Amino acid sequence: MPKYLCQGSYTGEGLQGLLKEGGSKRRAMVEHLAKGLGGKLEAFYFAFGGDDFHIILDLPSNVDMAAVALVANASGAVKSRITVLLTPEEVDQATKKQVDFRPPAA
């Protein structure tokens, strides 16, 4: 199952909701969301700095992750970005693929 790193920040509206509900309820909501899509929550952390949260999700497909990102960002409560995570074994497989590539002429 593909893994995704979700990083982002809460808007003012999102922070008001976080202050009202607390961090544990946010984690529980993300866990429920992942299970509802046939996936699972691997990790959920809050952080200082440029990002307010770092979440690792296992979801069945890129389409599922895209649906989550669209709905979350459209809510106006968060601004997030998604990184598809690869295992070392997947990189091993990629290094064995033959790719017909030519860089642009200089």
PDB file as gemmi writes it, atoms N, CA and C in Angstrom:
CRYST1    1.000    1.000    1.000  90.00  90.00  90.00 P 1                      
ATOM      1  N   MET A   1       0.856  -1.178   0.000  1.00  0.00           N  
ATOM      2  CA  MET A   1       0.000   0.000   0.000  1.00  0.00           C  
ATOM      3  C   MET A   1       0.902   1.240   0.000  1.00  0.00           C  
ATOM      4  N   PRO A   2       0.621   2.209  -0.864  1.00  0.00           N  
ATOM      5  CA  PRO A   2       1.450   3.424  -0.911  1.00  0.00           C  
ATOM      6  C   PRO A   2       1.423   4.199   0.413  1.00  0.00           C  
ATOM      7  N   LYS A   3       2.562   4.826   0.697  1.00  0.00           N  
ATOM      8  CA  LYS A   3       2.701   5.668   1.892  1.00  0.00           C  
ATOM      9  C   LYS A   3       2.820   7.118   1.458  1.00  0.00           C  
ATOM     10  N   TYR A   4       2.244   8.001   2.271  1.00  0.00           N  
ATOM     11  CA  TYR A   4       2.250   9.426   1.973  1.00  0.00           C  
ATOM     12  C   TYR A   4       2.640  10.220   3.209  1.00  0.00           C  
ATOM     13  N   LEU A   5       3.486  11.219   2.995  1.00  0.00           N  
ATOM     14  CA  LEU A   5       3.833  12.179   4.038  1.00  0.00           C  
ATOM     15  C   LEU A   5       3.001  13.427   3.780  1.00  0.00           C  
ATOM     16  N   CYS A   6       2.177  13.784   4.738  1.00  0.00           N  
ATOM     17  CA  CYS A   6       1.336  14.975   4.648  1.00  0.00           C  
ATOM     18  C   CYS A   6       1.903  16.005   5.621  1.00  0.00           C  
ATOM     19  N   GLN A   7       2.274  17.152   5.099  1.00  0.00           N  
ATOM     20  CA  GLN A   7       2.815  18.214   5.928  1.00  0.00           C  
ATOM     21  C   GLN A   7       2.016  19.474   5.651  1.00  0.00           C  
ATOM     22  N   GLY A   8       1.844  20.293   6.673  1.00  0.00           N  
ATOM     23  CA  GLY A   8       1.125  21.525   6.420  1.00  0.00           C  
ATOM     24  C   GLY A   8       0.932  22.356   7.657  1.00  0.00           C  
ATOM     25  N   SER A   9       0.145  23.392   7.451  1.00  0.00           N  
ATOM     26  CA  SER A   9      -0.121  24.360   8.509  1.00  0.00           C  
ATOM     27  C   SER A   9      -1.609  24.615   8.619  1.00  0.00           C  
ATOM     28  N   TYR A  10      -2.028  24.963   9.810  1.00  0.00           N  
ATOM     29  CA  TYR A  10      -3.410  25.356  10.046  1.00  0.00           C  
ATOM     30  C   TYR A  10      -3.580  26.835   9.721  1.00  0.00           C  
ATOM     31  N   THR A  11      -4.723  27.186   9.168  1.00  0.00           N  
ATOM     32  CA  THR A  11      -5.083  28.586   9.000  1.00  0.00           C  
ATOM     33  C   THR A  11      -5.577  29.088  10.356  1.00  0.00           C  
ATOM     34  N   GLY A  12      -5.903  30.363  10.437  1.00  0.00           N  
ATOM     35  CA  GLY A  12      -6.468  30.894  11.688  1.00  0.00           C  
ATOM     36  C   GLY A  12      -7.706  30.127  12.113  1.00  0.00           C  
ATOM     37  N   GLU A  13      -8.562  29.815  11.139  1.00  0.00           N  
ATOM     38  CA  GLU A  13      -9.776  29.047  11.415  1.00  0.00           C  
ATOM     39  C   GLU A  13      -9.432  27.650  11.924  1.00  0.00           C  
ATOM     40  N   GLY A  14      -8.444  27.020  11.301  1.00  0.00           N  
ATOM     41  CA  GLY A  14      -8.023  25.689  11.723  1.00  0.00           C  
ATOM     42  C   GLY A  14      -7.437  25.688  13.125  1.00  0.00           C  
ATOM     43  N   LEU A  15      -6.668  26.722  13.435  1.00  0.00           N  
ATOM     44  CA  LEU A  15      -6.098  26.820  14.791  1.00  0.00           C  
ATOM     45  C   LEU A  15      -7.178  27.006  15.839  1.00  0.00           C  
ATOM     46  N   GLN A  16      -8.227  27.759  15.511  1.00  0.00           N  
ATOM     47  CA  GLN A  16      -9.340  27.914  16.457  1.00  0.00           C  
ATOM     48  C   GLN A  16      -9.989  26.562  16.734  1.00  0.00           C  
ATOM     49  N   GLY A  17     -10.168  25.756  15.681  1.00  0.00           N  
ATOM     50  CA  GLY A  17     -10.726  24.419  15.858  1.00  0.00           C  
ATOM     51  C   GLY A  17      -9.813  23.520  16.675  1.00  0.00           C  
ATOM     52  N   LEU A  18      -8.510  23.625  16.429  1.00  0.00           N  
ATOM     53  CA  LEU A  18      -7.547  22.822  17.182  1.00  0.00           C  
ATOM     54  C   LEU A  18      -7.573  23.208  18.661  1.00  0.00           C  
ATOM     55  N   LEU A  19      -7.645  24.502  18.947  1.00  0.00           N  
ATOM     56  CA  LEU A  19      -7.728  24.947  20.341  1.00  0.00           C  
ATOM     57  C   LEU A  19      -8.984  24.409  21.019  1.00  0.00           C  
ATOM     58  N   LYS A  20     -10.078  24.330  20.276  1.00  0.00           N  
ATOM     59  CA  LYS A  20     -11.344  23.847  20.830  1.00  0.00           C  
ATOM     60  C   LYS A  20     -11.329  22.335  21.028  1.00  0.00           C  
ATOM     61  N   GLU A  21     -10.836  21.571  20.026  1.00  0.00           N  
ATOM     62  CA  GLU A  21     -10.896  20.107  20.066  1.00  0.00           C  
ATOM     63  C   GLU A  21      -9.685  19.443  20.693  1.00  0.00           C  
ATOM     64  N   GLY A  22      -8.515  20.050  20.547  1.00  0.00           N  
ATOM     65  CA  GLY A  22      -7.287  19.438  21.038  1.00  0.00           C  
ATOM     66  C   GLY A  22      -6.634  18.545  20.003  1.00  0.00           C  
ATOM     67  N   GLY A  23      -5.388  18.193  20.251  1.00  0.00           N  
ATOM     68  CA  GLY A  23      -4.598  17.402  19.318  1.00  0.00           C  
ATOM     69  C   GLY A  23      -5.033  15.954  19.191  1.00  0.00           C  
ATOM     70  N   SER A  24      -5.451  15.337  20.276  1.00  0.00           N  
ATOM     71  CA  SER A  24      -5.841  13.922  20.238  1.00  0.00           C  
ATOM     72  C   SER A  24      -7.064  13.695  19.356  1.00  0.00           C  
ATOM     73  N   LYS A  25      -7.989  14.630  19.375  1.00  0.00           N  
ATOM     74  CA  LYS A  25      -9.183  14.482  18.532  1.00  0.00           C  
ATOM     75  C   LYS A  25      -8.840  14.644  17.056  1.00  0.00           C  
ATOM     76  N   ARG A  26      -7.858  15.473  16.738  1.00  0.00           N  
ATOM     77  CA  ARG A  26      -7.409  15.609  15.349  1.00  0.00           C  
ATOM     78  C   ARG A  26      -6.800  14.302  14.873  1.00  0.00           C  
ATOM     79  N   ARG A  27      -5.944  13.722  15.705  1.00  0.00           N  
ATOM     80  CA  ARG A  27      -5.327  12.440  15.346  1.00  0.00           C  
ATOM     81  C   ARG A  27      -6.398  11.370  15.159  1.00  0.00           C  
ATOM     82  N   ALA A  28      -7.375  11.314  16.052  1.00  0.00           N  
ATOM     83  CA  ALA A  28      -8.450  10.325  15.947  1.00  0.00           C  
ATOM     84  C   ALA A  28      -9.259  10.528  14.664  1.00  0.00           C  
ATOM     85  N   MET A  29      -9.480  11.780  14.271  1.00  0.00           N  
ATOM     86  CA  MET A  29     -10.221  12.050  13.045  1.00  0.00           C  
ATOM     87  C   MET A  29      -9.449  11.551  11.832  1.00  0.00           C  
ATOM     88  N   VAL A  30      -8.128  11.791  11.795  1.00  0.00           N  
ATOM     89  CA  VAL A  30      -7.308  11.336  10.671  1.00  0.00           C  
ATOM     90  C   VAL A  30      -7.249   9.811  10.643  1.00  0.00           C  
ATOM     91  N   GLU A  31      -7.168   9.193  11.792  1.00  0.00           N  
ATOM     92  CA  GLU A  31      -7.170   7.728  11.860  1.00  0.00           C  
ATOM     93  C   GLU A  31      -8.487   7.170  11.315  1.00  0.00           C  
ATOM     94  N   HIS A  32      -9.588   7.780  11.694  1.00  0.00           N  
ATOM     95  CA  HIS A  32     -10.912   7.366  11.206  1.00  0.00           C  
ATOM     96  C   HIS A  32     -11.012   7.556   9.690  1.00  0.00           C  
ATOM     97  N   LEU A  33     -10.520   8.675   9.194  1.00  0.00           N  
ATOM     98  CA  LEU A  33     -10.527   8.970   7.761  1.00  0.00           C  
ATOM     99  C   LEU A  33      -9.754   7.900   6.995  1.00  0.00           C  
ATOM    100  N   ALA A  34      -8.542   7.575   7.479  1.00  0.00           N  
ATOM    101  CA  ALA A  34      -7.703   6.576   6.801  1.00  0.00           C  
ATOM    102  C   ALA A  34      -8.391   5.210   6.781  1.00  0.00           C  
ATOM    103  N   LYS A  35      -8.933   4.793   7.907  1.00  0.00           N  
ATOM    104  CA  LYS A  35      -9.620   3.497   7.980  1.00  0.00           C  
ATOM    105  C   LYS A  35     -10.812   3.462   7.034  1.00  0.00           C  
ATOM    106  N   GLY A  36     -11.524   4.570   6.924  1.00  0.00           N  
ATOM    107  CA  GLY A  36     -12.686   4.642   6.049  1.00  0.00           C  
ATOM    108  C   GLY A  36     -12.331   4.463   4.578  1.00  0.00           C  
ATOM    109  N   LEU A  37     -11.088   4.759   4.228  1.00  0.00           N  
ATOM    110  CA  LEU A  37     -10.623   4.591   2.854  1.00  0.00           C  
ATOM    111  C   LEU A  37      -9.882   3.269   2.654  1.00  0.00           C  
ATOM    112  N   GLY A  38      -9.853   2.431   3.694  1.00  0.00           N  
ATOM    113  CA  GLY A  38      -9.162   1.150   3.587  1.00  0.00           C  
ATOM    114  C   GLY A  38      -7.683   1.243   3.892  1.00  0.00           C  
ATOM    115  N   GLY A  39      -7.269   2.324   4.549  1.00  0.00           N  
ATOM    116  CA  GLY A  39      -5.862   2.514   4.874  1.00  0.00           C  
ATOM    117  C   GLY A  39      -5.640   2.570   6.370  1.00  0.00           C  
ATOM    118  N   LYS A  40      -4.495   3.166   6.746  1.00  0.00           N  
ATOM    119  CA  LYS A  40      -4.211   3.321   8.174  1.00  0.00           C  
ATOM    120  C   LYS A  40      -3.315   4.528   8.405  1.00  0.00           C  
ATOM    121  N   LEU A  41      -3.416   5.057   9.601  1.00  0.00           N  
ATOM    122  CA  LEU A  41      -2.558   6.138  10.054  1.00  0.00           C  
ATOM    123  C   LEU A  41      -1.315   5.517  10.662  1.00  0.00           C  
ATOM    124  N   GLU A  42      -0.150   5.845  10.128  1.00  0.00           N  
ATOM    125  CA  GLU A  42       1.098   5.324  10.684  1.00  0.00           C  
ATOM    126  C   GLU A  42       1.661   6.254  11.753  1.00  0.00           C  
ATOM    127  N   ALA A  43       1.619   7.550  11.502  1.00  0.00           N  
ATOM    128  CA  ALA A  43       2.181   8.510  12.463  1.00  0.00           C  
ATOM    129  C   ALA A  43       1.484   9.852  12.327  1.00  0.00           C  
ATOM    130  N   PHE A  44       1.348  10.551  13.439  1.00  0.00           N  
ATOM    131  CA  PHE A  44       0.760  11.893  13.460  1.00  0.00           C  
ATOM    132  C   PHE A  44       1.523  12.697  14.500  1.00  0.00           C  
ATOM    133  N   TYR A  45       2.182  13.743  14.045  1.00  0.00           N  
ATOM    134  CA  TYR A  45       2.945  14.604  14.944  1.00  0.00           C  
ATOM    135  C   TYR A  45       2.621  16.062  14.686  1.00  0.00           C  
ATOM    136  N   PHE A  46       2.561  16.833  15.757  1.00  0.00           N  
ATOM    137  CA  PHE A  46       2.513  18.285  15.658  1.00  0.00           C  
ATOM    138  C   PHE A  46       3.947  18.785  15.763  1.00  0.00           C  
ATOM    139  N   ALA A  47       4.210  19.987  15.246  1.00  0.00           N  
ATOM    140  CA  ALA A  47       5.590  20.479  15.230  1.00  0.00           C  
ATOM    141  C   ALA A  47       5.612  22.004  15.325  1.00  0.00           C  
ATOM    142  N   PHE A  48       6.772  22.509  15.712  1.00  0.00           N  
ATOM    143  CA  PHE A  48       7.047  23.939  15.654  1.00  0.00           C  
ATOM    144  C   PHE A  48       7.695  24.224  14.314  1.00  0.00           C  
ATOM    145  N   GLY A  49       7.678  25.468  13.889  1.00  0.00           N  
ATOM    146  CA  GLY A  49       8.376  25.825  12.660  1.00  0.00           C  
ATOM    147  C   GLY A  49       7.417  26.086  11.523  1.00  0.00           C  
ATOM    148  N   GLY A  50       7.887  25.832  10.308  1.00  0.00           N  
ATOM    149  CA  GLY A  50       7.100  26.124   9.121  1.00  0.00           C  
ATOM    150  C   GLY A  50       5.870  25.256   8.961  1.00  0.00           C  
ATOM    151  N   ASP A  51       5.878  24.060   9.509  1.00  0.00           N  
ATOM    152  CA  ASP A  51       4.730  23.148   9.424  1.00  0.00           C  
ATOM    153  C   ASP A  51       4.173  22.895  10.812  1.00  0.00           C  
ATOM    154  N   ASP A  52       2.842  22.841  10.887  1.00  0.00           N  
ATOM    155  CA  ASP A  52       2.174  22.545  12.159  1.00  0.00           C  
ATOM    156  C   ASP A  52       1.990  21.056  12.377  1.00  0.00           C  
ATOM    157  N   PHE A  53       1.948  20.281  11.283  1.00  0.00           N  
ATOM    158  CA  PHE A  53       1.728  18.842  11.423  1.00  0.00           C  
ATOM    159  C   PHE A  53       2.521  18.060  10.385  1.00  0.00           C  
ATOM    160  N   HIS A  54       2.846  16.815  10.764  1.00  0.00           N  
ATOM    161  CA  HIS A  54       3.516  15.831   9.910  1.00  0.00           C  
ATOM    162  C   HIS A  54       2.767  14.520  10.111  1.00  0.00           C  
ATOM    163  N   ILE A  55       2.186  14.013   9.047  1.00  0.00           N  
ATOM    164  CA  ILE A  55       1.346  12.815   9.124  1.00  0.00           C  
ATOM    165  C   ILE A  55       1.837  11.810   8.086  1.00  0.00           C  
ATOM    166  N   ILE A  56       1.950  10.554   8.475  1.00  0.00           N  
ATOM    167  CA  ILE A  56       2.254   9.484   7.514  1.00  0.00           C  
ATOM    168  C   ILE A  56       1.036   8.584   7.433  1.00  0.00           C  
ATOM    169  N   LEU A  57       0.521   8.441   6.202  1.00  0.00           N  
ATOM    170  CA  LEU A  57      -0.661   7.626   5.940  1.00  0.00           C  
ATOM    171  C   LEU A  57      -0.327   6.493   4.983  1.00  0.00           C  
ATOM    172  N   ASP A  58      -0.928   5.344   5.191  1.00  0.00           N  
ATOM    173  CA  ASP A  58      -0.942   4.251   4.219  1.00  0.00           C  
ATOM    174  C   ASP A  58      -2.347   4.274   3.623  1.00  0.00           C  
ATOM    175  N   LEU A  59      -2.439   4.541   2.325  1.00  0.00           N  
ATOM    176  CA  LEU A  59      -3.734   4.559   1.652  1.00  0.00           C  
ATOM    177  C   LEU A  59      -3.658   3.686   0.403  1.00  0.00           C  
ATOM    178  N   PRO A  60      -4.804   3.182  -0.053  1.00  0.00           N  
ATOM    179  CA  PRO A  60      -4.793   2.256  -1.190  1.00  0.00           C  
ATOM    180  C   PRO A  60      -4.254   2.840  -2.495  1.00  0.00           C  
ATOM    181  N   SER A  61      -4.412   4.150  -2.720  1.00  0.00           N  
ATOM    182  CA  SER A  61      -4.018   4.670  -4.029  1.00  0.00           C  
ATOM    183  C   SER A  61      -3.774   6.175  -4.000  1.00  0.00           C  
ATOM    184  N   ASN A  62      -3.149   6.655  -5.073  1.00  0.00           N  
ATOM    185  CA  ASN A  62      -2.962   8.095  -5.249  1.00  0.00           C  
ATOM    186  C   ASN A  62      -4.298   8.816  -5.342  1.00  0.00           C  
ATOM    187  N   VAL A  63      -5.292   8.158  -5.914  1.00  0.00           N  
ATOM    188  CA  VAL A  63      -6.624   8.758  -6.020  1.00  0.00           C  
ATOM    189  C   VAL A  63      -7.207   9.003  -4.631  1.00  0.00           C  
ATOM    190  N   ASP A  64      -7.051   8.037  -3.727  1.00  0.00           N  
ATOM    191  CA  ASP A  64      -7.534   8.209  -2.355  1.00  0.00           C  
ATOM    192  C   ASP A  64      -6.821   9.376  -1.674  1.00  0.00           C  
ATOM    193  N   MET A  65      -5.496   9.441  -1.840  1.00  0.00           N  
ATOM    194  CA  MET A  65      -4.737  10.528  -1.213  1.00  0.00           C  
ATOM    195  C   MET A  65      -5.135  11.871  -1.806  1.00  0.00           C  
ATOM    196  N   ALA A  66      -5.338  11.918  -3.117  1.00  0.00           N  
ATOM    197  CA  ALA A  66      -5.754  13.156  -3.763  1.00  0.00           C  
ATOM    198  C   ALA A  66      -7.113  13.615  -3.237  1.00  0.00           C  
ATOM    199  N   ALA A  67      -8.029  12.674  -3.036  1.00  0.00           N  
ATOM    200  CA  ALA A  67      -9.350  13.015  -2.504  1.00  0.00           C  
ATOM    201  C   ALA A  67      -9.232  13.634  -1.115  1.00  0.00           C  
ATOM    202  N   VAL A  68      -8.397  13.030  -0.265  1.00  0.00           N  
ATOM    203  CA  VAL A  68      -8.186  13.562   1.082  1.00  0.00           C  
ATOM    204  C   VAL A  68      -7.596  14.967   1.011  1.00  0.00           C  
ATOM    205  N   ALA A  69      -6.565  15.145   0.199  1.00  0.00           N  
ATOM    206  CA  ALA A  69      -5.902  16.450   0.101  1.00  0.00           C  
ATOM    207  C   ALA A  69      -6.857  17.511  -0.426  1.00  0.00           C  
ATOM    208  N   LEU A  70      -7.654  17.170  -1.426  1.00  0.00           N  
ATOM    209  CA  LEU A  70      -8.605  18.134  -1.979  1.00  0.00           C  
ATOM    210  C   LEU A  70      -9.616  18.582  -0.933  1.00  0.00           C  
ATOM    211  N   VAL A  71     -10.191  17.627  -0.221  1.00  0.00           N  
ATOM    212  CA  VAL A  71     -11.201  17.958   0.784  1.00  0.00           C  
ATOM    213  C   VAL A  71     -10.588  18.746   1.941  1.00  0.00           C  
ATOM    214  N   ALA A  72      -9.424  18.329   2.406  1.00  0.00           N  
ATOM    215  CA  ALA A  72      -8.782  19.024   3.525  1.00  0.00           C  
ATOM    216  C   ALA A  72      -8.427  20.462   3.157  1.00  0.00           C  
ATOM    217  N   ASN A  73      -7.806  20.652   2.005  1.00  0.00           N  
ATOM    218  CA  ASN A  73      -7.414  22.000   1.600  1.00  0.00           C  
ATOM    219  C   ASN A  73      -8.627  22.867   1.268  1.00  0.00           C  
ATOM    220  N   ALA A  74      -9.663  22.276   0.702  1.00  0.00           N  
ATOM    221  CA  ALA A  74     -10.874  23.035   0.379  1.00  0.00           C  
ATOM    222  C   ALA A  74     -11.618  23.488   1.628  1.00  0.00           C  
ATOM    223  N   SER A  75     -11.371  22.828   2.761  1.00  0.00           N  
ATOM    224  CA  SER A  75     -12.051  23.209   4.002  1.00  0.00           C  
ATOM    225  C   SER A  75     -11.657  24.602   4.470  1.00  0.00           C  
ATOM    226  N   GLY A  76     -10.507  25.069   4.021  1.00  0.00           N  
ATOM    227  CA  GLY A  76     -10.024  26.373   4.471  1.00  0.00           C  
ATOM    228  C   GLY A  76      -9.343  26.329   5.826  1.00  0.00           C  
ATOM    229  N   ALA A  77      -9.300  25.170   6.468  1.00  0.00           N  
ATOM    230  CA  ALA A  77      -8.703  25.047   7.798  1.00  0.00           C  
ATOM    231  C   ALA A  77      -7.224  24.686   7.757  1.00  0.00           C  
ATOM    232  N   VAL A  78      -6.768  24.136   6.623  1.00  0.00           N  
ATOM    233  CA  VAL A  78      -5.361  23.737   6.493  1.00  0.00           C  
ATOM    234  C   VAL A  78      -4.838  24.086   5.107  1.00  0.00           C  
ATOM    235  N   LYS A  79      -3.544  24.200   5.021  1.00  0.00           N  
ATOM    236  CA  LYS A  79      -2.815  24.268   3.757  1.00  0.00           C  
ATOM    237  C   LYS A  79      -1.780  23.169   3.848  1.00  0.00           C  
ATOM    238  N   SER A  80      -1.879  22.168   2.970  1.00  0.00           N  
ATOM    239  CA  SER A  80      -0.979  21.024   3.093  1.00  0.00           C  
ATOM    240  C   SER A  80      -0.327  20.685   1.767  1.00  0.00           C  
ATOM    241  N   ARG A  81       0.719  19.883   1.872  1.00  0.00           N  
ATOM    242  CA  ARG A  81       1.374  19.331   0.694  1.00  0.00           C  
ATOM    243  C   ARG A  81       1.635  17.859   0.977  1.00  0.00           C  
ATOM    244  N   ILE A  82       1.665  17.078  -0.097  1.00  0.00           N  
ATOM    245  CA  ILE A  82       1.772  15.627   0.019  1.00  0.00           C  
ATOM    246  C   ILE A  82       3.038  15.160  -0.691  1.00  0.00           C  
ATOM    247  N   THR A  83       3.764  14.250  -0.059  1.00  0.00           N  
ATOM    248  CA  THR A  83       4.928  13.609  -0.656  1.00  0.00           C  
ATOM    249  C   THR A  83       4.671  12.112  -0.694  1.00  0.00           C  
ATOM    250  N   VAL A  84       4.790  11.520  -1.878  1.00  0.00           N  
ATOM    251  CA  VAL A  84       4.685  10.061  -1.992  1.00  0.00           C  
ATOM    252  C   VAL A  84       6.004   9.475  -1.491  1.00  0.00           C  
ATOM    253  N   LEU A  85       5.926   8.543  -0.562  1.00  0.00           N  
ATOM    254  CA  LEU A  85       7.126   7.936   0.019  1.00  0.00           C  
ATOM    255  C   LEU A  85       7.415   6.601  -0.662  1.00  0.00           C  
ATOM    256  N   LEU A  86       8.683   6.348  -0.911  1.00  0.00           N  
ATOM    257  CA  LEU A  86       9.122   5.098  -1.537  1.00  0.00           C  
ATOM    258  C   LEU A  86       9.978   4.309  -0.554  1.00  0.00           C  
ATOM    259  N   THR A  87       9.839   3.003  -0.576  1.00  0.00           N  
ATOM    260  CA  THR A  87      10.689   2.151   0.247  1.00  0.00           C  
ATOM    261  C   THR A  87      12.035   1.967  -0.455  1.00  0.00           C  
ATOM    262  N   PRO A  88      13.070   1.562   0.283  1.00  0.00           N  
ATOM    263  CA  PRO A  88      14.340   1.247  -0.364  1.00  0.00           C  
ATOM    264  C   PRO A  88      14.189   0.169  -1.440  1.00  0.00           C  
ATOM    265  N   GLU A  89      13.313  -0.790  -1.215  1.00  0.00           N  
ATOM    266  CA  GLU A  89      13.097  -1.862  -2.195  1.00  0.00           C  
ATOM    267  C   GLU A  89      12.471  -1.315  -3.485  1.00  0.00           C  
ATOM    268  N   GLU A  90      11.588  -0.349  -3.366  1.00  0.00           N  
ATOM    269  CA  GLU A  90      11.011   0.265  -4.559  1.00  0.00           C  
ATOM    270  C   GLU A  90      12.073   1.030  -5.350  1.00  0.00           C  
ATOM    271  N   VAL A  91      12.986   1.678  -4.644  1.00  0.00           N  
ATOM    272  CA  VAL A  91      14.093   2.361  -5.324  1.00  0.00           C  
ATOM    273  C   VAL A  91      14.992   1.334  -6.000  1.00  0.00           C  
ATOM    274  N   ASP A  92      15.224   0.186  -5.341  1.00  0.00           N  
ATOM    275  CA  ASP A  92      15.987  -0.895  -5.972  1.00  0.00           C  
ATOM    276  C   ASP A  92      15.345  -1.296  -7.298  1.00  0.00           C  
ATOM    277  N   GLN A  93      14.037  -1.458  -7.301  1.00  0.00           N  
ATOM    278  CA  GLN A  93      13.323  -1.820  -8.525  1.00  0.00           C  
ATOM    279  C   GLN A  93      13.479  -0.724  -9.587  1.00  0.00           C  
ATOM    280  N   ALA A  94      13.407   0.522  -9.165  1.00  0.00           N  
ATOM    281  CA  ALA A  94      13.531   1.643 -10.105  1.00  0.00           C  
ATOM    282  C   ALA A  94      14.914   1.679 -10.748  1.00  0.00           C  
ATOM    283  N   THR A  95      15.948   1.327  -9.980  1.00  0.00           N  
ATOM    284  CA  THR A  95      17.304   1.366 -10.533  1.00  0.00           C  
ATOM    285  C   THR A  95      17.523   0.291 -11.596  1.00  0.00           C  
ATOM    286  N   LYS A  96      16.672  -0.713 -11.610  1.00  0.00           N  
ATOM    287  CA  LYS A  96      16.800  -1.807 -12.577  1.00  0.00           C  
ATOM    288  C   LYS A  96      15.975  -1.573 -13.843  1.00  0.00           C  
ATOM    289  N   LYS A  97      15.137  -0.538 -13.858  1.00  0.00           N  
ATOM    290  CA  LYS A  97      14.307  -0.238 -15.028  1.00  0.00           C  
ATOM    291  C   LYS A  97      15.148   0.390 -16.122  1.00  0.00           C  
ATOM    292  N   GLN A  98      14.915  -0.043 -17.340  1.00  0.00           N  
ATOM    293  CA  GLN A  98      15.559   0.565 -18.498  1.00  0.00           C  
ATOM    294  C   GLN A  98      14.681   1.721 -18.968  1.00  0.00           C  
ATOM    295  N   VAL A  99      15.280   2.905 -19.044  1.00  0.00           N  
ATOM    296  CA  VAL A  99      14.541   4.100 -19.445  1.00  0.00           C  
ATOM    297  C   VAL A  99      15.256   4.738 -20.624  1.00  0.00           C  
ATOM    298  N   ASP A 100      14.531   4.989 -21.696  1.00  0.00           N  
ATOM    299  CA  ASP A 100      15.093   5.617 -22.887  1.00  0.00           C  
ATOM    300  C   ASP A 100      14.970   7.131 -22.724  1.00  0.00           C  
ATOM    301  N   PHE A 101      16.007   7.738 -22.144  1.00  0.00           N  
ATOM    302  CA  PHE A 101      16.009   9.183 -21.863  1.00  0.00           C  
ATOM    303  C   PHE A 101      17.197   9.843 -22.530  1.00  0.00           C  
ATOM    304  N   ARG A 102      16.954  11.022 -23.074  1.00  0.00           N  
ATOM    305  CA  ARG A 102      18.019  11.821 -23.640  1.00  0.00           C  
ATOM    306  C   ARG A 102      17.865  13.231 -23.087  1.00  0.00           C  
ATOM    307  N   PRO A 103      18.918  13.798 -22.472  1.00  0.00           N  
ATOM    308  CA  PRO A 103      18.800  15.158 -21.960  1.00  0.00           C  
ATOM    309  C   PRO A 103      18.695  16.157 -23.128  1.00  0.00           C  
ATOM    310  N   PRO A 104      18.191  17.344 -22.859  1.00  0.00           N  
ATOM    311  CA  PRO A 104      18.092  18.338 -23.909  1.00  0.00           C  
ATOM    312  C   PRO A 104      19.479  18.661 -24.486  1.00  0.00           C  
ATOM    313  N   ALA A 105      19.519  18.946 -25.758  1.00  0.00           N  
ATOM    314  CA  ALA A 105      20.785  19.304 -26.404  1.00  0.00           C  
ATOM    315  C   ALA A 105      21.282  20.639 -25.848  1.00  0.00           C  
ATOM    316  N   ALA A 106      22.596  20.698 -25.612  1.00  0.00           N  
ATOM    317  CA  ALA A 106      23.174  21.946 -25.076  1.00  0.00           C  
ATOM    318  C   ALA A 106      23.526  22.904 -26.174  1.00  0.00           C  
TER     319      ALA A 106                                                      
END                                                                             
